[in-house]
Amino acid sequence: MGIILKIIVLIVGLAAGVAMLTHSYQLTHLFGYNSLAERYLGTGGTYSMWKILGALTIIGAVLYVF
C-alpha cells in the first residue's frame, strides 16, 4: 500500500507542478495578484511566484518518493 500511495502522490504532484508552470497567467487571473510577491519579486512577481511554487511542488513530490 505504501508504494501505491507514493506513486499517486508523484503523479498528482507532477501534474500540479506542471500546471502551475505552464498556466501561471491563467492562475494569476483566477486568483488575483499577490501584493507580497509583487513587492519582493518585482513587477510580474505573481507570475514568478506561481512558477516557483510549481517547481517546488515537482521537487517536493520527487523527494517524497525517494
mmCIF file of the N, C-alpha and C atoms, coordinates in Angstrom:
data_MODEL
# 
_entry.id   MODEL 
# 
loop_
_atom_site.group_PDB 
_atom_site.id 
_atom_site.type_symbol 
_atom_site.label_atom_id 
_atom_site.label_alt_id 
_atom_site.label_comp_id 
_atom_site.label_asym_id 
_atom_site.label_entity_id 
_atom_site.label_seq_id 
_atom_site.pdbx_PDB_ins_code 
_atom_site.Cartn_x 
_atom_site.Cartn_y 
_atom_site.Cartn_z 
_atom_site.occupancy 
_atom_site.B_iso_or_equiv 
_atom_site.pdbx_formal_charge 
_atom_site.auth_seq_id 
_atom_site.auth_comp_id 
_atom_site.auth_asym_id 
_atom_site.auth_atom_id 
_atom_site.pdbx_PDB_model_num 
ATOM 1   N N  . MET A 1 1  ? 0.820  -1.200 0.000   1.00 0.00 ? 1  MET A N  1 
ATOM 2   C CA . MET A 1 1  ? 0.000  0.000  0.000   1.00 0.00 ? 1  MET A CA 1 
ATOM 3   C C  . MET A 1 1  ? 0.859  1.258  0.000   1.00 0.00 ? 1  MET A C  1 
ATOM 4   N N  . GLY A 1 2  ? 2.035  1.196  0.603   1.00 0.00 ? 2  GLY A N  1 
ATOM 5   C CA . GLY A 1 2  ? 2.892  2.361  0.709   1.00 0.00 ? 2  GLY A CA 1 
ATOM 6   C C  . GLY A 1 2  ? 3.417  2.840  -0.628  1.00 0.00 ? 2  GLY A C  1 
ATOM 7   N N  . ILE A 1 3  ? 3.822  1.905  -1.485  1.00 0.00 ? 3  ILE A N  1 
ATOM 8   C CA . ILE A 1 3  ? 4.381  2.291  -2.786  1.00 0.00 ? 3  ILE A CA 1 
ATOM 9   C C  . ILE A 1 3  ? 3.296  2.848  -3.698  1.00 0.00 ? 3  ILE A C  1 
ATOM 10  N N  . ILE A 1 4  ? 2.087  2.335  -3.565  1.00 0.00 ? 4  ILE A N  1 
ATOM 11  C CA . ILE A 1 4  ? 0.987  2.840  -4.393  1.00 0.00 ? 4  ILE A CA 1 
ATOM 12  C C  . ILE A 1 4  ? 0.673  4.293  -4.019  1.00 0.00 ? 4  ILE A C  1 
ATOM 13  N N  . LEU A 1 5  ? 0.681  4.586  -2.717  1.00 0.00 ? 5  LEU A N  1 
ATOM 14  C CA . LEU A 1 5  ? 0.449  5.952  -2.269  1.00 0.00 ? 5  LEU A CA 1 
ATOM 15  C C  . LEU A 1 5  ? 1.535  6.883  -2.781  1.00 0.00 ? 5  LEU A C  1 
ATOM 16  N N  . LYS A 1 6  ? 2.778  6.443  -2.749  1.00 0.00 ? 6  LYS A N  1 
ATOM 17  C CA . LYS A 1 6  ? 3.875  7.274  -3.240  1.00 0.00 ? 6  LYS A CA 1 
ATOM 18  C C  . LYS A 1 6  ? 3.760  7.542  -4.739  1.00 0.00 ? 6  LYS A C  1 
ATOM 19  N N  . ILE A 1 7  ? 3.333  6.540  -5.493  1.00 0.00 ? 7  ILE A N  1 
ATOM 20  C CA . ILE A 1 7  ? 3.155  6.725  -6.935  1.00 0.00 ? 7  ILE A CA 1 
ATOM 21  C C  . ILE A 1 7  ? 2.029  7.712  -7.217  1.00 0.00 ? 7  ILE A C  1 
ATOM 22  N N  . ILE A 1 8  ? 0.942  7.609  -6.454  1.00 0.00 ? 8  ILE A N  1 
ATOM 23  C CA . ILE A 1 8  ? -0.177 8.543  -6.632  1.00 0.00 ? 8  ILE A CA 1 
ATOM 24  C C  . ILE A 1 8  ? 0.252  9.960  -6.294  1.00 0.00 ? 8  ILE A C  1 
ATOM 25  N N  . VAL A 1 9  ? 0.995  10.134 -5.186  1.00 0.00 ? 9  VAL A N  1 
ATOM 26  C CA . VAL A 1 9  ? 1.478  11.462 -4.805  1.00 0.00 ? 9  VAL A CA 1 
ATOM 27  C C  . VAL A 1 9  ? 2.410  12.010 -5.879  1.00 0.00 ? 9  VAL A C  1 
ATOM 28  N N  . LEU A 1 10 ? 3.260  11.164 -6.450  1.00 0.00 ? 10 LEU A N  1 
ATOM 29  C CA . LEU A 1 10 ? 4.173  11.595 -7.507  1.00 0.00 ? 10 LEU A CA 1 
ATOM 30  C C  . LEU A 1 10 ? 3.405  12.075 -8.736  1.00 0.00 ? 10 LEU A C  1 
ATOM 31  N N  . ILE A 1 11 ? 2.422  11.326 -9.165  1.00 0.00 ? 11 ILE A N  1 
ATOM 32  C CA . ILE A 1 11 ? 1.654  11.688 -10.356 1.00 0.00 ? 11 ILE A CA 1 
ATOM 33  C C  . ILE A 1 11 ? 0.879  12.989 -10.131 1.00 0.00 ? 11 ILE A C  1 
ATOM 34  N N  . VAL A 1 12 ? 0.218  13.099 -8.980  1.00 0.00 ? 12 VAL A N  1 
ATOM 35  C CA . VAL A 1 12 ? -0.551 14.309 -8.680  1.00 0.00 ? 12 VAL A CA 1 
ATOM 36  C C  . VAL A 1 12 ? 0.377  15.509 -8.511  1.00 0.00 ? 12 VAL A C  1 
ATOM 37  N N  . GLY A 1 13 ? 1.509  15.313 -7.835  1.00 0.00 ? 13 GLY A N  1 
ATOM 38  C CA . GLY A 1 13 ? 2.465  16.398 -7.640  1.00 0.00 ? 13 GLY A CA 1 
ATOM 39  C C  . GLY A 1 13 ? 3.066  16.882 -8.941  1.00 0.00 ? 13 GLY A C  1 
ATOM 40  N N  . LEU A 1 14 ? 3.421  15.957 -9.812  1.00 0.00 ? 14 LEU A N  1 
ATOM 41  C CA . LEU A 1 14 ? 3.966  16.344 -11.116 1.00 0.00 ? 14 LEU A CA 1 
ATOM 42  C C  . LEU A 1 14 ? 2.927  17.078 -11.955 1.00 0.00 ? 14 LEU A C  1 
ATOM 43  N N  . ALA A 1 15 ? 1.704  16.577 -11.945 1.00 0.00 ? 15 ALA A N  1 
ATOM 44  C CA . ALA A 1 15 ? 0.649  17.230 -12.726 1.00 0.00 ? 15 ALA A CA 1 
ATOM 45  C C  . ALA A 1 15 ? 0.364  18.633 -12.201 1.00 0.00 ? 15 ALA A C  1 
ATOM 46  N N  . ALA A 1 16 ? 0.291  18.786 -10.892 1.00 0.00 ? 16 ALA A N  1 
ATOM 47  C CA . ALA A 1 16 ? 0.027  20.107 -10.309 1.00 0.00 ? 16 ALA A CA 1 
ATOM 48  C C  . ALA A 1 16 ? 1.196  21.054 -10.576 1.00 0.00 ? 16 ALA A C  1 
ATOM 49  N N  . GLY A 1 17 ? 2.419  20.563 -10.458 1.00 0.00 ? 17 GLY A N  1 
ATOM 50  C CA . GLY A 1 17 ? 3.594  21.397 -10.698 1.00 0.00 ? 17 GLY A CA 1 
ATOM 51  C C  . GLY A 1 17 ? 3.687  21.864 -12.138 1.00 0.00 ? 17 GLY A C  1 
ATOM 52  N N  . VAL A 1 18 ? 3.452  20.961 -13.056 1.00 0.00 ? 18 VAL A N  1 
ATOM 53  C CA . VAL A 1 18 ? 3.496  21.323 -14.475 1.00 0.00 ? 18 VAL A CA 1 
ATOM 54  C C  . VAL A 1 18 ? 2.374  22.304 -14.805 1.00 0.00 ? 18 VAL A C  1 
ATOM 55  N N  . ALA A 1 19 ? 1.199  22.101 -14.204 1.00 0.00 ? 19 ALA A N  1 
ATOM 56  C CA . ALA A 1 19 ? 0.090  23.027 -14.435 1.00 0.00 ? 19 ALA A CA 1 
ATOM 57  C C  . ALA A 1 19 ? 0.437  24.423 -13.931 1.00 0.00 ? 19 ALA A C  1 
ATOM 58  N N  . MET A 1 20 ? 1.086  24.513 -12.767 1.00 0.00 ? 20 MET A N  1 
ATOM 59  C CA . MET A 1 20 ? 1.477  25.823 -12.246 1.00 0.00 ? 20 MET A CA 1 
ATOM 60  C C  . MET A 1 20 ? 2.538  26.479 -13.121 1.00 0.00 ? 20 MET A C  1 
ATOM 61  N N  . LEU A 1 21 ? 3.444  25.684 -13.654 1.00 0.00 ? 21 LEU A N  1 
ATOM 62  C CA . LEU A 1 21 ? 4.491  26.238 -14.513 1.00 0.00 ? 21 LEU A CA 1 
ATOM 63  C C  . LEU A 1 21 ? 3.937  26.731 -15.844 1.00 0.00 ? 21 LEU A C  1 
ATOM 64  N N  . THR A 1 22 ? 3.039  25.979 -16.425 1.00 0.00 ? 22 THR A N  1 
ATOM 65  C CA . THR A 1 22 ? 2.574  26.303 -17.768 1.00 0.00 ? 22 THR A CA 1 
ATOM 66  C C  . THR A 1 22 ? 1.388  27.262 -17.783 1.00 0.00 ? 22 THR A C  1 
ATOM 67  N N  . HIS A 1 23 ? 0.621  27.322 -16.697 1.00 0.00 ? 23 HIS A N  1 
ATOM 68  C CA . HIS A 1 23 ? -0.591 28.137 -16.677 1.00 0.00 ? 23 HIS A CA 1 
ATOM 69  C C  . HIS A 1 23 ? -0.534 29.232 -15.621 1.00 0.00 ? 23 HIS A C  1 
ATOM 70  N N  . SER A 1 24 ? 0.628  29.829 -15.414 1.00 0.00 ? 24 SER A N  1 
ATOM 71  C CA . SER A 1 24 ? 0.754  30.877 -14.398 1.00 0.00 ? 24 SER A CA 1 
ATOM 72  C C  . SER A 1 24 ? -0.096 32.099 -14.750 1.00 0.00 ? 24 SER A C  1 
ATOM 73  N N  . TYR A 1 25 ? -0.237 32.396 -16.022 1.00 0.00 ? 25 TYR A N  1 
ATOM 74  C CA . TYR A 1 25 ? -1.060 33.536 -16.450 1.00 0.00 ? 25 TYR A CA 1 
ATOM 75  C C  . TYR A 1 25 ? -2.523 33.319 -16.059 1.00 0.00 ? 25 TYR A C  1 
ATOM 76  N N  . GLN A 1 26 ? -3.047 32.137 -16.346 1.00 0.00 ? 26 GLN A N  1 
ATOM 77  C CA . GLN A 1 26 ? -4.442 31.851 -16.024 1.00 0.00 ? 26 GLN A CA 1 
ATOM 78  C C  . GLN A 1 26 ? -4.660 31.792 -14.510 1.00 0.00 ? 26 GLN A C  1 
ATOM 79  N N  . LEU A 1 27 ? -3.695 31.237 -13.771 1.00 0.00 ? 27 LEU A N  1 
ATOM 80  C CA . LEU A 1 27 ? -3.820 31.172 -12.321 1.00 0.00 ? 27 LEU A CA 1 
ATOM 81  C C  . LEU A 1 27 ? -3.812 32.564 -11.693 1.00 0.00 ? 27 LEU A C  1 
ATOM 82  N N  . THR A 1 28 ? -2.992 33.444 -12.246 1.00 0.00 ? 28 THR A N  1 
ATOM 83  C CA . THR A 1 28 ? -2.943 34.814 -11.735 1.00 0.00 ? 28 THR A CA 1 
ATOM 84  C C  . THR A 1 28 ? -4.273 35.524 -11.959 1.00 0.00 ? 28 THR A C  1 
ATOM 85  N N  . HIS A 1 29 ? -4.878 35.328 -13.096 1.00 0.00 ? 29 HIS A N  1 
ATOM 86  C CA . HIS A 1 29 ? -6.157 35.982 -13.362 1.00 0.00 ? 29 HIS A CA 1 
ATOM 87  C C  . HIS A 1 29 ? -7.301 35.318 -12.611 1.00 0.00 ? 29 HIS A C  1 
ATOM 88  N N  . LEU A 1 30 ? -7.144 34.040 -12.261 1.00 0.00 ? 30 LEU A N  1 
ATOM 89  C CA . LEU A 1 30 ? -8.175 33.355 -11.490 1.00 0.00 ? 30 LEU A CA 1 
ATOM 90  C C  . LEU A 1 30 ? -8.136 33.767 -10.021 1.00 0.00 ? 30 LEU A C  1 
ATOM 91  N N  . PHE A 1 31 ? -6.929 33.815 -9.429  1.00 0.00 ? 31 PHE A N  1 
ATOM 92  C CA . PHE A 1 31 ? -6.783 34.104 -8.002  1.00 0.00 ? 31 PHE A CA 1 
ATOM 93  C C  . PHE A 1 31 ? -6.401 35.544 -7.702  1.00 0.00 ? 31 PHE A C  1 
ATOM 94  N N  . GLY A 1 32 ? -6.022 36.309 -8.701  1.00 0.00 ? 32 GLY A N  1 
ATOM 95  C CA . GLY A 1 32 ? -5.644 37.697 -8.488  1.00 0.00 ? 32 GLY A CA 1 
ATOM 96  C C  . GLY A 1 32 ? -4.151 37.844 -8.223  1.00 0.00 ? 32 GLY A C  1 
ATOM 97  N N  . TYR A 1 33 ? -3.733 39.096 -8.146  1.00 0.00 ? 33 TYR A N  1 
ATOM 98  C CA . TYR A 1 33 ? -2.321 39.393 -7.928  1.00 0.00 ? 33 TYR A CA 1 
ATOM 99  C C  . TYR A 1 33 ? -1.988 39.283 -6.449  1.00 0.00 ? 33 TYR A C  1 
ATOM 100 N N  . ASN A 1 34 ? -0.773 38.878 -6.157  1.00 0.00 ? 34 ASN A N  1 
ATOM 101 C CA . ASN A 1 34 ? -0.295 38.746 -4.794  1.00 0.00 ? 34 ASN A CA 1 
ATOM 102 C C  . ASN A 1 34 ? 0.607  39.934 -4.494  1.00 0.00 ? 34 ASN A C  1 
ATOM 103 N N  . SER A 1 35 ? 0.190  40.784 -3.572  1.00 0.00 ? 35 SER A N  1 
ATOM 104 C CA . SER A 1 35 ? 0.946  42.004 -3.296  1.00 0.00 ? 35 SER A CA 1 
ATOM 105 C C  . SER A 1 35 ? 2.320  41.696 -2.699  1.00 0.00 ? 35 SER A C  1 
ATOM 106 N N  . LEU A 1 36 ? 2.428  40.649 -1.910  1.00 0.00 ? 36 LEU A N  1 
ATOM 107 C CA . LEU A 1 36 ? 3.718  40.278 -1.323  1.00 0.00 ? 36 LEU A CA 1 
ATOM 108 C C  . LEU A 1 36 ? 4.707  39.840 -2.406  1.00 0.00 ? 36 LEU A C  1 
ATOM 109 N N  . ALA A 1 37 ? 4.237  39.055 -3.343  1.00 0.00 ? 37 ALA A N  1 
ATOM 110 C CA . ALA A 1 37 ? 5.099  38.616 -4.448  1.00 0.00 ? 37 ALA A CA 1 
ATOM 111 C C  . ALA A 1 37 ? 5.475  39.794 -5.336  1.00 0.00 ? 37 ALA A C  1 
ATOM 112 N N  . GLU A 1 38 ? 4.533  40.692 -5.567  1.00 0.00 ? 38 GLU A N  1 
ATOM 113 C CA . GLU A 1 38 ? 4.828  41.860 -6.396  1.00 0.00 ? 38 GLU A CA 1 
ATOM 114 C C  . GLU A 1 38 ? 5.861  42.769 -5.721  1.00 0.00 ? 38 GLU A C  1 
ATOM 115 N N  . ARG A 1 39 ? 5.795  42.857 -4.406  1.00 0.00 ? 39 ARG A N  1 
ATOM 116 C CA . ARG A 1 39 ? 6.722  43.718 -3.674  1.00 0.00 ? 39 ARG A CA 1 
ATOM 117 C C  . ARG A 1 39 ? 8.138  43.141 -3.677  1.00 0.00 ? 39 ARG A C  1 
ATOM 118 N N  . TYR A 1 40 ? 8.277  41.851 -3.391  1.00 0.00 ? 40 TYR A N  1 
ATOM 119 C CA . TYR A 1 40 ? 9.609  41.270 -3.219  1.00 0.00 ? 40 TYR A CA 1 
ATOM 120 C C  . TYR A 1 40 ? 10.205 40.681 -4.493  1.00 0.00 ? 40 TYR A C  1 
ATOM 121 N N  . LEU A 1 41 ? 9.371  40.294 -5.444  1.00 0.00 ? 41 LEU A N  1 
ATOM 122 C CA . LEU A 1 41 ? 9.885  39.724 -6.691  1.00 0.00 ? 41 LEU A CA 1 
ATOM 123 C C  . LEU A 1 41 ? 9.852  40.721 -7.839  1.00 0.00 ? 41 LEU A C  1 
ATOM 124 N N  . GLY A 1 42 ? 9.327  41.906 -7.603  1.00 0.00 ? 42 GLY A N  1 
ATOM 125 C CA . GLY A 1 42 ? 9.290  42.935 -8.638  1.00 0.00 ? 42 GLY A CA 1 
ATOM 126 C C  . GLY A 1 42 ? 8.043  42.836 -9.498  1.00 0.00 ? 42 GLY A C  1 
ATOM 127 N N  . THR A 1 43 ? 8.038  43.629 -10.566 1.00 0.00 ? 43 THR A N  1 
ATOM 128 C CA . THR A 1 43 ? 6.906  43.627 -11.478 1.00 0.00 ? 43 THR A CA 1 
ATOM 129 C C  . THR A 1 43 ? 6.769  42.247 -12.120 1.00 0.00 ? 43 THR A C  1 
ATOM 130 N N  . GLY A 1 44 ? 5.565  41.728 -12.136 1.00 0.00 ? 44 GLY A N  1 
ATOM 131 C CA . GLY A 1 44 ? 5.344  40.382 -12.643 1.00 0.00 ? 44 GLY A CA 1 
ATOM 132 C C  . GLY A 1 44 ? 5.705  39.317 -11.625 1.00 0.00 ? 44 GLY A C  1 
ATOM 133 N N  . GLY A 1 45 ? 5.797  39.697 -10.368 1.00 0.00 ? 45 GLY A N  1 
ATOM 134 C CA . GLY A 1 45 ? 6.200  38.767 -9.318  1.00 0.00 ? 45 GLY A CA 1 
ATOM 135 C C  . GLY A 1 45 ? 5.192  37.664 -9.058  1.00 0.00 ? 45 GLY A C  1 
ATOM 136 N N  . THR A 1 46 ? 3.920  37.949 -9.320  1.00 0.00 ? 46 THR A N  1 
ATOM 137 C CA . THR A 1 46 ? 2.902  36.922 -9.105  1.00 0.00 ? 46 THR A CA 1 
ATOM 138 C C  . THR A 1 46 ? 3.091  35.774 -10.093 1.00 0.00 ? 46 THR A C  1 
ATOM 139 N N  . TYR A 1 47 ? 3.444  36.095 -11.322 1.00 0.00 ? 47 TYR A N  1 
ATOM 140 C CA . TYR A 1 47 ? 3.713  35.046 -12.306 1.00 0.00 ? 47 TYR A CA 1 
ATOM 141 C C  . TYR A 1 47 ? 4.928  34.231 -11.878 1.00 0.00 ? 47 TYR A C  1 
ATOM 142 N N  . SER A 1 48 ? 5.950  34.909 -11.384 1.00 0.00 ? 48 SER A N  1 
ATOM 143 C CA . SER A 1 48 ? 7.144  34.221 -10.903 1.00 0.00 ? 48 SER A CA 1 
ATOM 144 C C  . SER A 1 48 ? 6.825  33.354 -9.690  1.00 0.00 ? 48 SER A C  1 
ATOM 145 N N  . MET A 1 49 ? 5.950  33.839 -8.823  1.00 0.00 ? 49 MET A N  1 
ATOM 146 C CA . MET A 1 49 ? 5.554  33.070 -7.649  1.00 0.00 ? 49 MET A CA 1 
ATOM 147 C C  . MET A 1 49 ? 4.927  31.745 -8.052  1.00 0.00 ? 49 MET A C  1 
ATOM 148 N N  . TRP A 1 50 ? 4.040  31.768 -9.051  1.00 0.00 ? 50 TRP A N  1 
ATOM 149 C CA . TRP A 1 50 ? 3.409  30.530 -9.499  1.00 0.00 ? 50 TRP A CA 1 
ATOM 150 C C  . TRP A 1 50 ? 4.442  29.572 -10.093 1.00 0.00 ? 50 TRP A C  1 
ATOM 151 N N  . LYS A 1 51 ? 5.419  30.105 -10.812 1.00 0.00 ? 51 LYS A N  1 
ATOM 152 C CA . LYS A 1 51 ? 6.456  29.254 -11.389 1.00 0.00 ? 51 LYS A CA 1 
ATOM 153 C C  . LYS A 1 51 ? 7.346  28.654 -10.305 1.00 0.00 ? 51 LYS A C  1 
ATOM 154 N N  . ILE A 1 52 ? 7.672  29.442 -9.285  1.00 0.00 ? 52 ILE A N  1 
ATOM 155 C CA . ILE A 1 52 ? 8.474  28.934 -8.172  1.00 0.00 ? 52 ILE A CA 1 
ATOM 156 C C  . ILE A 1 52 ? 7.702  27.868 -7.399  1.00 0.00 ? 52 ILE A C  1 
ATOM 157 N N  . LEU A 1 53 ? 6.419  28.122 -7.136  1.00 0.00 ? 53 LEU A N  1 
ATOM 158 C CA . LEU A 1 53 ? 5.600  27.123 -6.439  1.00 0.00 ? 53 LEU A CA 1 
ATOM 159 C C  . LEU A 1 53 ? 5.462  25.841 -7.251  1.00 0.00 ? 53 LEU A C  1 
ATOM 160 N N  . GLY A 1 54 ? 5.343  25.967 -8.567  1.00 0.00 ? 54 GLY A N  1 
ATOM 161 C CA . GLY A 1 54 ? 5.269  24.780 -9.420  1.00 0.00 ? 54 GLY A CA 1 
ATOM 162 C C  . GLY A 1 54 ? 6.543  23.965 -9.370  1.00 0.00 ? 54 GLY A C  1 
ATOM 163 N N  . ALA A 1 55 ? 7.688  24.641 -9.435  1.00 0.00 ? 55 ALA A N  1 
ATOM 164 C CA . ALA A 1 55 ? 8.966  23.932 -9.369  1.00 0.00 ? 55 ALA A CA 1 
ATOM 165 C C  . ALA A 1 55 ? 9.151  23.269 -8.007  1.00 0.00 ? 55 ALA A C  1 
ATOM 166 N N  . LEU A 1 56 ? 8.771  23.966 -6.934  1.00 0.00 ? 56 LEU A N  1 
ATOM 167 C CA . LEU A 1 56 ? 8.889  23.387 -5.597  1.00 0.00 ? 56 LEU A CA 1 
ATOM 168 C C  . LEU A 1 56 ? 7.942  22.200 -5.406  1.00 0.00 ? 56 LEU A C  1 
ATOM 169 N N  . THR A 1 57 ? 6.776  22.258 -6.029  1.00 0.00 ? 57 THR A N  1 
ATOM 170 C CA . THR A 1 57 ? 5.837  21.139 -5.955  1.00 0.00 ? 57 THR A CA 1 
ATOM 171 C C  . THR A 1 57 ? 6.409  19.907 -6.641  1.00 0.00 ? 57 THR A C  1 
ATOM 172 N N  . ILE A 1 58 ? 7.008  20.095 -7.803  1.00 0.00 ? 58 ILE A N  1 
ATOM 173 C CA . ILE A 1 58 ? 7.617  18.970 -8.512  1.00 0.00 ? 58 ILE A CA 1 
ATOM 174 C C  . ILE A 1 58 ? 8.774  18.394 -7.704  1.00 0.00 ? 58 ILE A C  1 
ATOM 175 N N  . ILE A 1 59 ? 9.630  19.264 -7.188  1.00 0.00 ? 59 ILE A N  1 
ATOM 176 C CA . ILE A 1 59 ? 10.777 18.803 -6.397  1.00 0.00 ? 59 ILE A CA 1 
ATOM 177 C C  . ILE A 1 59 ? 10.302 18.077 -5.140  1.00 0.00 ? 59 ILE A C  1 
ATOM 178 N N  . GLY A 1 60 ? 9.289  18.634 -4.472  1.00 0.00 ? 60 GLY A N  1 
ATOM 179 C CA . GLY A 1 60 ? 8.764  18.001 -3.272  1.00 0.00 ? 60 GLY A CA 1 
ATOM 180 C C  . GLY A 1 60 ? 8.150  16.626 -3.541  1.00 0.00 ? 60 GLY A C  1 
ATOM 181 N N  . ALA A 1 61 ? 7.447  16.483 -4.655  1.00 0.00 ? 61 ALA A N  1 
ATOM 182 C CA . ALA A 1 61 ? 6.845  15.193 -4.996  1.00 0.00 ? 61 ALA A CA 1 
ATOM 183 C C  . ALA A 1 61 ? 7.900  14.141 -5.285  1.00 0.00 ? 61 ALA A C  1 
ATOM 184 N N  . VAL A 1 62 ? 8.944  14.548 -5.989  1.00 0.00 ? 62 VAL A N  1 
ATOM 185 C CA . VAL A 1 62 ? 10.028 13.603 -6.307  1.00 0.00 ? 62 VAL A CA 1 
ATOM 186 C C  . VAL A 1 62 ? 10.788 13.231 -5.028  1.00 0.00 ? 62 VAL A C  1 
ATOM 187 N N  . LEU A 1 63 ? 11.044 14.196 -4.172  1.00 0.00 ? 63 LEU A N  1 
ATOM 188 C CA . LEU A 1 63 ? 11.748 13.894 -2.918  1.00 0.00 ? 63 LEU A CA 1 
ATOM 189 C C  . LEU A 1 63 ? 10.919 13.014 -2.007  1.00 0.00 ? 63 LEU A C  1 
ATOM 190 N N  . TYR A 1 64 ? 9.598  13.166 -2.018  1.00 0.00 ? 64 TYR A N  1 
ATOM 191 C CA . TYR A 1 64 ? 8.729  12.322 -1.202  1.00 0.00 ? 64 TYR A CA 1 
ATOM 192 C C  . TYR A 1 64 ? 8.842  10.849 -1.623  1.00 0.00 ? 64 TYR A C  1 
ATOM 193 N N  . VAL A 1 65 ? 8.954  10.624 -2.912  1.00 0.00 ? 65 VAL A N  1 
ATOM 194 C CA . VAL A 1 65 ? 9.027  9.251  -3.399  1.00 0.00 ? 65 VAL A CA 1 
ATOM 195 C C  . VAL A 1 65 ? 10.346 8.597  -2.991  1.00 0.00 ? 65 VAL A C  1 
ATOM 196 N N  . PHE A 1 66 ? 11.419 9.358  -3.046  1.00 0.00 ? 66 PHE A N  1 
ATOM 197 C CA . PHE A 1 66 ? 12.726 8.794  -2.708  1.00 0.00 ? 66 PHE A CA 1 
ATOM 198 C C  . PHE A 1 66 ? 13.039 9.027  -1.256  1.00 0.00 ? 66 PHE A C  1 
# 
